[in-house]
C-alpha cells in the first residue's frame, strides 16, 4: 500500500508519500481499499499539532474516507468483503488502504455514491447534530450560516433547508454567495463588503437570526451575537479564522440567548445510538435528494499537497476530494 505519513508536526509540507506493507486487520477490524478521502479543516490542524486530538508520530492523516471492504478481522460479522463503506476517525484516510475498527464503519446504502460517502459523515453529521439536536431548529425559523461556502457550511445550508428553515448564507466573496444560493440559501451576505449587523437587520426585518451556525469564530462572533434574535441559539462549531472570541457575557443575557457548543466527534463517542439515528435520517434525506455533498475539486491521492494549498487560499467551495484511481 501507499500512504501519506506525518512524521514531524511541521504542517502539510512535511508529509511524505511512502510505500509500506499492506497491513492485515486484527480482531474487530476491517481493511478498506480506499476510493476517496475528503480534506477537512481539522486535517490541517492535526499535521501542525494544533488539533485537540494528537496521534502518536508517525501517522497517516485523513479523517473521512470511503471505499470497499477488502478483508475482515476476527469477530467481524456486520460487514462482508465487497461492501461499500464510509469510515470516520481522526487518521488513516490519505492512503490506498486503511485498517479501521468495524464499529467505526458505516455501510453505505444502495445508490449512495462512494465519492459522496467520503464527503458526508463528518460535515453532515456535524450539521445534523448542531441543528437538530443542539439547536432544536424549527421549521420557519431563520438560520445564519457563517463560512457558508465551506465544507460544513454547505452541509448546514442543506440540512437547515431539509428541516424547513430559512437560510441566510454569509461568505467572503460574491462568487461564494452565488454558490450558496445555488445550494438553496434564501439570502446571502458578503461580510467582506457589507456591515454584517446592518445586513442582518435588513434581511430579518430587525428580528435577527434565530440560530447562528458558526464554524469561523474570530472577530465576527461579537457583532453576530449582538444581532441574534430573542431566545436565539448561537452554535459554536469551530474557529477557522484562527481566533477564539472573548464575548461579553451580558449579550446572551440581554437576548435570552444560548451559546451552544457542538463537538460531533465526542457526541458520536458518548451517544452512539443517537448518532446512528442522525446518520440514518441523513441517509434518507440523501436518498430523497434533499442533501448532497458539494465537491469543489477532485485530485489524485498523490497530489495531496496541492489540496492542502488550495484549502489554505480559502477559495474552496464545498469539499476537496482525494481519489485513488
C-alpha positions as CSV (number, residue, x, y, z in Angstrom):
1,X,0.0,0.0,0.0
2,X,0.9,3.7,-0.3
3,X,0.2,6.4,2.2
4,X,1.0,10.0,3.2
5,X,2.9,9.9,6.5
6,X,3.2,12.7,9.0
7,X,6.5,12.2,10.8
8,X,7.0,15.7,12.2
9,X,4.4,18.3,13.1
10,X,5.7,20.7,10.5
11,X,2.4,21.0,8.6
12,X,1.5,19.8,5.1
13,X,4.9,20.5,3.6
14,X,6.4,17.8,5.9
15,X,4.2,14.9,4.7
16,X,5.9,12.0,2.9
17,X,4.4,9.6,0.4
18,X,5.6,6.1,1.1
19,X,5.3,2.5,0.1
20,X,4.7,0.2,3.1
21,X,3.5,-3.3,3.5
22,X,-0.3,-3.7,3.3
23,X,-1.5,-4.5,6.9
24,X,-3.8,-7.2,8.0
25,X,-6.9,-6.4,10.1
26,X,-6.9,-7.6,13.7
27,X,-9.9,-8.7,15.8
28,X,-12.9,-6.4,15.3
29,X,-11.2,-4.6,12.4
30,X,-11.5,-4.4,8.6
31,X,-9.2,-3.4,5.8
32,X,-10.6,-0.9,3.4
33,X,-9.4,-0.3,-0.1
34,X,-9.8,3.5,-0.2
35,X,-11.5,5.0,-3.2
36,X,-11.8,8.6,-2.0
37,X,-10.9,10.8,1.0
38,X,-12.0,14.3,1.7
39,X,-9.9,17.1,3.2
40,X,-11.4,18.9,6.3
41,X,-10.1,21.8,8.3
42,X,-9.0,19.6,11.2
43,X,-6.8,17.7,8.8
44,X,-4.7,20.9,8.6
45,X,-4.6,21.4,12.3
46,X,-3.7,17.8,13.1
47,X,-0.5,17.8,11.0
48,X,0.5,21.0,12.7
49,X,0.0,19.6,16.2
50,X,-2.8,22.1,16.8
51,X,-5.8,19.8,17.0
52,X,-7.4,18.6,20.3
53,X,-6.6,15.0,19.3
54,X,-2.8,14.4,18.9
55,X,-2.0,11.0,17.5
56,X,1.4,9.5,18.1
57,X,4.0,10.0,15.3
58,X,4.2,8.8,12.7
59,X,0.6,8.7,11.5
60,X,-1.4,8.9,8.3
61,X,-3.7,11.9,8.3
62,X,-7.2,11.9,6.7
63,X,-10.3,11.8,8.9
64,X,-13.0,10.9,6.4
65,X,-12.9,8.4,3.6
66,X,-14.8,5.8,1.7
67,X,-14.0,2.6,-0.1
68,X,-14.7,-1.1,-0.3
69,X,-14.1,-3.7,2.4
70,X,-11.2,-5.9,1.3
71,X,-10.5,-8.1,4.4
72,X,-12.2,-8.9,7.7
73,X,-10.7,-9.4,11.1
74,X,-11.8,-12.0,13.6
75,X,-15.2,-11.4,15.0
76,X,-16.5,-9.0,12.3
77,X,-20.0,-10.2,11.3
78,X,-21.8,-7.0,10.4
79,X,-19.8,-6.4,7.2
80,X,-18.6,-8.6,4.3
81,X,-15.8,-8.3,1.7
82,X,-17.0,-6.1,-1.1
83,X,-19.3,-3.9,1.0
84,X,-19.2,-0.2,0.1
85,X,-18.5,1.8,3.2
86,X,-17.6,5.2,4.7
87,X,-15.2,5.4,7.6
88,X,-14.9,8.1,10.3
89,X,-11.9,8.7,12.5
90,X,-9.1,11.1,13.1
91,X,-6.4,9.5,10.9
92,X,-5.8,6.9,8.1
93,X,-7.6,8.3,5.1
94,X,-4.9,9.7,2.9
95,X,-3.7,6.3,1.6
96,X,-4.6,3.5,-0.7
97,X,-5.7,1.2,2.2
98,X,-6.7,1.6,5.9
99,X,-7.3,-0.6,8.9
100,X,-10.2,0.6,10.9
101,X,-12.4,-0.7,13.7
102,X,-15.6,-2.2,12.2
103,X,-17.8,-0.3,14.7
104,X,-16.5,3.0,13.1
105,X,-17.5,2.0,9.6
106,X,-20.8,3.0,8.0
107,X,-22.1,0.6,5.4
108,X,-23.4,2.7,2.5
109,X,-26.9,2.0,1.3
110,X,-27.6,1.1,-2.3
111,X,-27.4,4.1,-4.6
112,X,-25.1,6.1,-2.3
113,X,-22.1,7.2,-4.4
114,X,-18.7,6.3,-2.9
115,X,-17.3,9.8,-3.6
116,X,-20.3,11.3,-1.7
117,X,-19.6,8.8,1.1
118,X,-16.1,10.3,1.5
119,X,-17.5,13.8,2.0
120,X,-20.6,13.1,4.1
121,X,-20.3,11.8,7.7
122,X,-18.2,14.5,9.3
123,X,-19.8,17.5,7.8
124,X,-23.4,16.4,7.6
125,X,-23.1,14.6,10.9
126,X,-21.8,17.9,12.5
127,X,-24.6,19.9,10.9
128,X,-27.4,17.5,11.9
129,X,-26.1,17.2,15.5
130,X,-25.9,21.0,15.6
131,X,-29.2,22.0,14.1
132,X,-31.4,19.1,15.1
133,X,-30.0,18.1,18.4
134,X,-28.3,21.1,19.9
135,X,-30.4,24.0,18.4
136,X,-33.8,22.2,18.2
137,X,-34.3,24.1,14.9
138,X,-38.0,24.5,14.0
139,X,-39.5,24.9,10.5
140,X,-39.9,28.6,9.7
141,X,-37.0,29.8,11.8
142,X,-34.1,31.7,10.3
143,X,-30.6,30.2,10.4
144,X,-27.5,32.3,9.7
145,X,-24.6,30.1,8.4
146,X,-21.2,31.7,8.7
147,X,-18.4,30.5,6.4
148,X,-21.3,29.1,4.3
149,X,-19.3,28.1,1.2
150,X,-17.0,25.7,3.1
151,X,-17.4,22.0,3.8
152,X,-19.5,22.2,7.0
153,X,-21.2,25.4,5.8
154,X,-22.6,23.9,2.7
155,X,-23.9,20.9,4.7
156,X,-25.6,23.3,7.1
157,X,-27.4,25.1,4.3
158,X,-28.8,21.8,3.0
159,X,-29.7,20.4,6.5
160,X,-31.4,23.6,7.5
161,X,-33.5,23.7,4.3
162,X,-34.4,20.0,4.7
163,X,-35.8,21.0,8.1
164,X,-37.9,23.8,6.6
165,X,-35.9,26.7,7.8
166,X,-35.0,30.0,6.1
167,X,-31.2,30.2,5.5
168,X,-29.0,33.3,5.3
169,X,-25.6,32.2,4.0
170,X,-22.7,34.5,4.9
171,X,-19.5,34.3,2.9
172,X,-16.5,36.4,2.0
173,X,-17.0,36.9,-1.8
174,X,-19.8,37.5,-4.2
175,X,-18.9,34.3,-6.0
176,X,-19.2,32.2,-2.8
177,X,-22.5,33.9,-2.1
178,X,-23.8,32.9,-5.6
179,X,-22.6,29.3,-4.9
180,X,-24.6,29.3,-1.7
181,X,-27.8,30.4,-3.4
182,X,-27.3,27.5,-5.9
183,X,-27.3,25.2,-2.9
184,X,-30.6,26.6,-1.7
185,X,-29.8,29.6,0.6
186,X,-32.7,32.0,0.7
187,X,-30.5,35.0,1.1
188,X,-26.8,35.8,1.2
189,X,-24.5,38.2,2.9
190,X,-21.0,39.2,1.8
191,X,-19.3,40.1,5.1
192,X,-16.2,41.3,3.4
193,X,-18.0,44.2,1.6
194,X,-21.1,44.8,3.9
195,X,-21.7,45.6,7.5
196,X,-22.9,42.4,9.0
197,X,-25.1,43.9,11.6
198,X,-26.8,46.3,9.2
199,X,-27.3,43.4,6.7
200,X,-28.8,41.1,9.2
201,X,-31.2,43.7,10.4
202,X,-32.4,44.3,6.9
203,X,-32.6,40.6,6.0
204,X,-34.6,39.7,9.1
205,X,-36.8,42.7,9.4
206,X,-35.0,43.8,12.6
207,X,-35.6,40.5,14.4
208,X,-32.2,38.8,13.9
209,X,-31.5,35.1,13.1
210,X,-33.0,32.5,15.4
211,X,-30.0,30.2,15.1
212,X,-26.4,31.1,14.2
213,X,-24.1,28.3,12.8
214,X,-20.5,29.5,13.3
215,X,-17.5,27.4,12.2
216,X,-15.5,30.6,11.8
217,X,-15.1,32.3,15.2
218,X,-12.8,35.3,15.3
219,X,-13.9,38.9,15.0
220,X,-17.3,38.2,13.5
221,X,-18.7,36.5,16.6
222,X,-19.5,39.5,18.7
223,X,-21.4,41.6,16.1
224,X,-23.3,38.5,15.1
225,X,-24.2,37.7,18.7
226,X,-25.4,41.3,19.1
227,X,-27.7,40.7,16.2
228,X,-29.2,37.4,17.3
229,X,-33.0,37.1,17.9
230,X,-34.7,36.8,21.3
231,X,-34.2,33.2,22.5
232,X,-31.6,32.7,19.8
233,X,-29.1,29.8,19.8
234,X,-25.5,30.5,18.9
235,X,-23.8,27.3,17.7
236,X,-20.1,27.2,18.3
237,X,-18.8,24.8,15.6
238,X,-15.1,25.8,15.3
239,X,-12.6,28.6,14.7
240,X,-11.5,28.5,11.1
241,X,-10.5,32.2,11.3
242,X,-7.9,31.2,14.0
243,X,-9.1,33.4,16.9
244,X,-11.2,32.2,19.7
245,X,-13.6,35.1,20.5
246,X,-13.9,36.5,24.0
247,X,-17.6,37.6,24.2
248,X,-19.2,40.0,26.7
249,X,-21.5,37.8,29.0
250,X,-24.2,40.5,29.0
251,X,-25.1,39.8,25.4
252,X,-26.7,36.4,25.8
253,X,-28.4,37.8,29.0
254,X,-30.0,40.7,27.1
255,X,-31.3,38.5,24.3
256,X,-32.3,35.5,26.4
257,X,-29.9,33.6,24.1
258,X,-27.9,30.4,24.4
259,X,-24.3,29.8,23.4
260,X,-24.2,26.1,22.5
261,X,-21.1,24.0,21.9
262,X,-21.1,21.5,19.1
263,X,-18.5,18.7,19.2
264,X,-19.7,16.0,16.9
265,X,-16.8,13.6,17.4
266,X,-17.4,13.5,21.2
267,X,-21.1,13.2,20.6
268,X,-20.5,10.1,18.5
269,X,-18.3,8.6,21.2
270,X,-20.6,9.3,24.1
271,X,-24.0,8.9,22.4
272,X,-23.5,6.3,19.6
273,X,-27.2,5.3,19.4
274,X,-28.3,8.9,19.0
275,X,-25.6,9.5,16.4
276,X,-26.7,6.4,14.5
277,X,-30.3,7.7,14.4
278,X,-29.0,11.0,13.0
279,X,-26.9,9.3,10.3
280,X,-29.9,7.2,9.3
281,X,-32.0,10.3,8.9
282,X,-29.3,11.9,6.8
283,X,-29.1,8.8,4.6
284,X,-32.8,9.1,4.0
285,X,-32.5,12.7,3.1
286,X,-29.7,11.8,0.7
287,X,-31.9,9.2,-1.0
288,X,-34.7,11.7,-1.3
289,X,-32.4,14.2,-3.0
290,X,-32.6,16.8,-0.2
291,X,-28.9,16.8,0.6
292,X,-25.8,16.0,-1.5
293,X,-22.1,16.9,-0.8
294,X,-20.8,19.8,-2.9
295,X,-17.5,18.8,-4.4
296,X,-15.1,21.7,-5.2
297,X,-12.2,19.7,-6.7
298,X,-11.1,16.1,-7.2
299,X,-7.4,15.3,-7.2
300,X,-5.4,12.1,-7.3
301,X,-4.3,10.9,-3.8
302,X,-0.7,11.6,-4.7
303,X,-1.4,15.3,-5.1
304,X,-2.5,15.9,-1.5
305,X,-0.1,18.8,-1.1
306,X,-2.0,20.7,-3.8
307,X,-5.2,20.1,-2.0
308,X,-3.8,21.5,1.3
309,X,-2.5,24.5,-0.7
310,X,-5.9,25.2,-2.2
311,X,-7.6,25.0,1.3
312,X,-5.0,27.5,2.6
313,X,-6.1,30.0,0.0
314,X,-9.7,29.9,1.4
315,X,-11.0,29.5,-2.1
316,X,-12.6,26.1,-1.5
317,X,-16.3,25.9,-2.2
318,X,-17.6,22.7,-0.6
319,X,-15.2,19.8,-0.3
320,X,-11.9,18.8,-1.8
321,X,-11.7,15.0,-2.6
322,X,-8.5,12.9,-3.0
323,X,-9.2,9.9,-5.2
324,X,-7.5,6.6,-5.9
325,X,-8.0,5.6,-9.5
